[in-house]
Amino acid sequence: MKTQHNIFDVSVSSEIGVLEGVILHTPGLEIENMTPSNAERALYSDVLNLSVASMEYDQLRIVLESTTSVFQVKKLLEHVMHNSKVRSSLIERICRNENAMEILPELEGMAEKDLTRCLLEGILMKKDNLSRFLNNERYSLRPLHNFFFTRDMSVVINDWVLISRMANKIRTREALIMEAIFDYHPMFNVKTLSLQSAQLQLDQAHIEGGDVLVARDDLLIIGIGSRTTPEAIDILIDHFKTLKKPQNILVQELPYEPESFIHLDMVFTLLDVDTCMIFEPVIMQPNRFKTVLIRIDNGKVNIEEERNLLSALDKLGMPMNPVNCGGSSDPWIQEREQWHSGANFFAMAPGKLIGYRRNINTIEELDRKGFAIIDAADVVARKIDLSKYGKCVITIDGSELARGGGGCRCMTMPIRRQPLNW
């Protein structure tokens, strides 16, 4: 295992290469600092039970710790906060963004561990003047209920990092924290492209990591919908135009409703070199949601519409065999399991997956496609040696975690994978 004081080379050129490093954020008290009245504002459809969610999350964490290097946001941020200049800049940006400048002196006086905890779990508003006494807000800095979905705030694309610009201002602090970690933690030596930066900031430019799939070193697949906009992809196009290597971006239009379609990885994930998981009603129905191919080569851009995502991938030399989320027989079952992140799988290596056990029909479909089904509890108890398995899916409990609106890909932010020879 790498220590946080060694340089950790950042490189992700696929969704499925053998995982060598991942950033997690184990859910903490910020999950409990939520009520039914603010759950919707926090982008949840319900209030989570922390004790149950923590037990489920531990299965994911322990499986990953048994196979790769795992880094926790809290530890990374705490280390960065030892840099006084970075610390001052970050907390000022956060306070200014959240109209909380009155707590800046309090934050500046905190020890690194306490400051990190407050930036994640929130700070109660002191009702020490009339306007704050009459204010219905409970927090000066709201808890970051969504931070355990580490996928969204940043994306490693080959050897650089894209810092997201979140669609909802309530999540901006998460992106600012990840930007500080990648820019200033001594473990990382990596270039970042931040859509938070002043020179790039456009009102309509939003992008989140759940919409960005690194298919190959020359191919991104990006969803556009309620969280990611064409204006953000235009910024990426301009970035790739400055590079010598040709780049392709496949853009998949997503429905704006229901909320289970917030990101591309809720309807499409890559499982193996030749296999993908799809929610068929969105990905395969013709003329419903557009698929667009953008080719960037030597500063020139060509854009054309494709029939669907799978035919476009085939055209680009990545033929895929689809596995249907929810199975193939009943649209009602497909819809139900997609709602609970049934298409949202995370690959630890080609054909080695983690997903929710609750999506029974999806798991059975993977079984029919030749994937061994392994209970995460057996991996945690060391009853299973994963190195002896080929194609497999490790199933974790997800009754509580799924209510947060995301799956195993949402909860993992890969920072290094072994390259693939396509």
N, C-alpha and C positions, 0 to 999 in steps of 0.2 A: 504493500500500500504506500502511495506517495504521501508525504507529509505536506502540510500547508505552507512550509517554508521552502520547498523545492519548486523549481519551475515545472509547471505542468503544461506541456504543449497541447494547445487547443486545436482540434481538427475533426470535423464531421463532414464527410462527403457522401453519406447515404443514410437512409432511415434504418438500415438493418445490419450494417457492419458490426463485428464483435465489439461490444461496449467496453470501453476502458476507463471511463470517468463520467459521473453523472452528479448533478446538483439537485438536492431535495430540500424541502422544508417540512419537517415533522409538525403536524398541526398542534397548536398550543392554545393558551387561554384566549387568543383572539377569536377562536371558534365559539367560545362560550359567551363572549361579549357581543351577543346578538339577540335581538328580540323579534317576535313576529312582525312588529310594526316597522322594523328597519331591515328585515330580511330581503325584501324586494329591492331596496336601495343598495343593499350589499350584493345584489345580483344572484341571490339564492331564491329558491321557491319554497324553502322550508328552513327551520332551525335544526342544526345538527346536534346530536348527542356526542360530546367530546370523548367520553370514555369508550363508547362503542366505535366511533370513528378512529380513535387512536389504536385500538386493538386490530382493526382491519388494516390500517396504514402500516402497522408494525410488520405485517406479513410482507407487504411490498418492500419495505425498507430492508428487512432481514434477508429476503431473497436476493436483492441487489447487492447487499454487503457481502454475501457469500460468493459473488461472482465478479465484482468489479470494485473500483475505487469510488466511494461515496463521499460527497462533501455537503455539509449542511449550511444553508444560507445564514443562520444565526452565527455560527462560528466564523464564517468568512467575513460577515459584516462587522462583527466585534473586532476582528483583527484590523480591518480597514480603519475603524474609528480611532486607532492609536495614532494615525496620521492627523495632526491637528489642523492642517490646512484643508485636507479633504473633508474632515469632520465638520469644520465650520461652513464650508461651501455647501455640503449636502444638507445640513439641517436648515440653513438659510433658504435654500431652494424649496425644501419641503414646507417650511412654515409660510413662505410667500405664496406657494401654490395653493395652500389650504387655508389661507387667511387666518393664520395662527401666529402672527409675529409676536404676540404678547407672551408666548411661552419660550421664545428663543433664548432668553437668558437662562431659564431653568434647564433647557436641554444642554446648553454650553457648559453648565456646571456639573453635569452628570459624569460618573465613571463610565467607561466604555461598555461594560456589561449591562448596566442599568439603561444607558442610552439605547443600546441595541434592542433590549426588551421593550422599551417604550415605543420605539419606531415601528415595531411589529405588532405589539398588543394594544397600543393606543395610550392616550393620556386623558384622564378625567378632567373635565372643565372645572376650574375653581370659580365658584359663584361668589366672587369677591367684589363685584360691582353690580349696579342695577341691571345693565344690559345683559350681562352674563347670567344674573339671577333669573331674569325673565326669559332667557334663551331656552328653548326646548331641547337643544342638543345636550347630550350627556358628555361628549368628548370634545376636547380641543383638537386632538389628533385621533381620528377614528381608528379602530382596530382594522388590521389588514386580513379580513376574513378569507380572502381568496388566495393568499400567498402560497398555500400548499400546492396550488396549480402552477408550479414553477415553469412550466412550458411556455407560458404566455408572454413573459416579460422580455425575453431575449432568445436569440436563435444563433447557434453556431453554423455558419455557412462556409464550408471548406476551412480556411485558416483565419477567418475574421468573424466578428460577432455583430449581429444586427440588434440594436436596442429598440424595443417596440415603442410605439406611441399608442397608448391604450385608448380604446373607444370611450370608456367611462372614466371621468376625472377621478373618481374614487380610487382607481387603481394606479394613478400616475406615480404615487410614491414607490410602488413596487418596481417600476421600470427605473426610477432614479436610483434606487438601492442597487439593482443589478448593474447599472451603468458604473456606479462607484466601485463595485466589486471587480468588474472586469478591467476597468481603467487603472485601479490603484492597488489591488491586492498583489503582494510580491510573488505570489504563486503563478500569476498570469503575466504573460508578455504577448499581448494580442491587440490588434487594431480593432476599434469599434466604429460602427456607423450608427449614430443615434438620431432617431427622428425627434428626440426631445431638443436637439440643438437648435439654437436661434436661427441659424442661417438656413435650416431645412424646414422650419416649422410652418406648416400650412394648416389652416383651420380644418380642412377636409381630409388630411393625410393621417390615417390611422392604420396600424397593422399589429396583429397579435400572433404569437408563436403557434397557437393551435391551428392557424390557417396556413402555416408554412411547412411544407415537407421538402426535405433535401433528398431528392430521388437519386441523383447522381452528381458528380462534381460539376457537370455542365447542365444540370436540369433541376429547377425548382418547380414544385407544384403548389400553387397558392390559391386559397379560396377567397372570394370577395362576397361580402354580405353585411351583416349587422356589425361586425367587428373590424373588418379590413376593407379598405376602400381602394378604388382605382388610382387615386392620387398618390397613395403610398407606393403602389407598384411603379408609378411613373418615376418616383425618386430612385427606386431600385434600378430601373432601366437606365437612368442617367449614370448611376454608379457603374453598372456593367459596361456601359459605353466607353468608360475610361480604361477598361481592362483589355489586354491583348487577346485573352482566350474567349472564343465564342461561348455564348450562354443562351440557354432556352428557359423560358418561363411558361408553364402551362397554367392558365387561369381558369378556375372553375367557379361559376356563379352559384350561389347558395340561396335558399329561401330565407327570408327575413323572419318568418314565423314557422313553427313554434320555436321556443327558446332552446330546444335540444339541437337546433341546427346552427348554433352560434359560431362554430368553427368547422373547417374542412375535416379535421380528424374525428369529428363526430359522425361522418358519413363515409370516410375513406381513409384507410391506413395501409401501409405496405408491410407485408408479413415475411416475405422471402424474395429471392431473386426473381421468381416467376409467379408470385402469389400476392393477392391483395384482398382486403376486406372491404366490402361495399354495402351501402344502404341503397338497394336497387332502385327505389322510386326516384331518388335524386340523381344518382350517377348514370343510370342507363336509359331513362325515358327520353326519347328524342324531342328536340325543339321546346323543351320545358325550361331548362337552365343552361345557359350558354357555356361552351368550352372554347377558350381562345388560346392559340399558340403564338407566343412572342419570341422571335429569333433575333438575337443581338450579335452582330459579328463586325469587327473592325469599325465600330462607331455607327454602323447602320442598323436600322430596326425594321423588321418585317412582322406584320400582325395579320393573322387570318383565323377564321372560325373553324373549329373542328366538329366532327359529328358527336363525339362524347369523349370522356377522359380515357377510357380504355383503348379506343381506336387511335387516339392521339399518341398514347404511350407506345402502342405497337408501331406506329409510324416513326417514332424516335428510337426504335430499337430496344424497347422494353416491353415485350409482350407479357401480359398478365392473365393469370387464371383467377377469376373472381370467386370469392367465398361470400355468400349472402348473409348479412347480419339478420338474425331471426329465422334463418332457414329460407327455403324456397317455396313453401306450400301455402302460407297464409299471410296476407298483407297486414292483418291485425297484429299477429305475433311479431312481424318485422318492425312495425311501428312501435310496439310496446318495448321491445328489446333495444331499439335504437335510442329511445327516450332515456334508458338507463345505461347509456354509453356502450352499447353492444358492438359498435364498430370501432371503438377506441382501444386498440391494442398497442402495446409497446414491445418492440423487438429488442432482445438482449444480444441477439446474433441472428444470422439468417435462419428463419424457421423456428426460432426459440422465443416464445411470446409470453407476456403476462397480461391477464384480463380478468374481468369479473366473472365469478362462478354463477351468479344469479341469472345470467343470460343463457339459459339452458339450451335453447334451440340453436343459438349461435355456436356454443361449445360442441353440441352434437354435430353440427355441420363441419366444424374443424376436425372432429373425430373421423367423419366420413372421408375427409380429404387427406387422411393419413397422419394427423397430428396426435401424438400421445397426450393424454389428459393427466395432469399431475396436480394434486392438491398442494397448495402452498404450505399447509400445515405440516406435510411430510417433509418438505424441504427445510422448513424452520426447525423441525425435530431431527434433522440430519438422517432421515430414513432413506433419502433419495440422493443419488449422485448424478447431478445434471450432466456431467461430462459424458456419461454413458448413453445419453439420449440424443437422437437426431431432432427431427421436427417434433415440437411439443408445445403445449400451452399450459403454463402454470396458473392455476385459478385461485384468486384471492377472494375472501369475503368482501362484499361490496354493498351490502344493504344500506348502510349509513353513508358511506363515502359517495355513492352514486347520487344521493339526494343533494349533494353540493353542485351537481351539474357537470361532472367530468369523470374521466376514466384514468387508466394507468398511463397512457401517453401524456395526458394533461398534467400528471403529477411528477413527471420526470423531465429534466432538462439536460440532455447529453452534451458533454463537452469534448469527448474524444471517442472516436470509433476507429477500428482498423479499416483501412481502405479495402475495397472490393475490386477484384479483377472481373469486369463484366465481359 
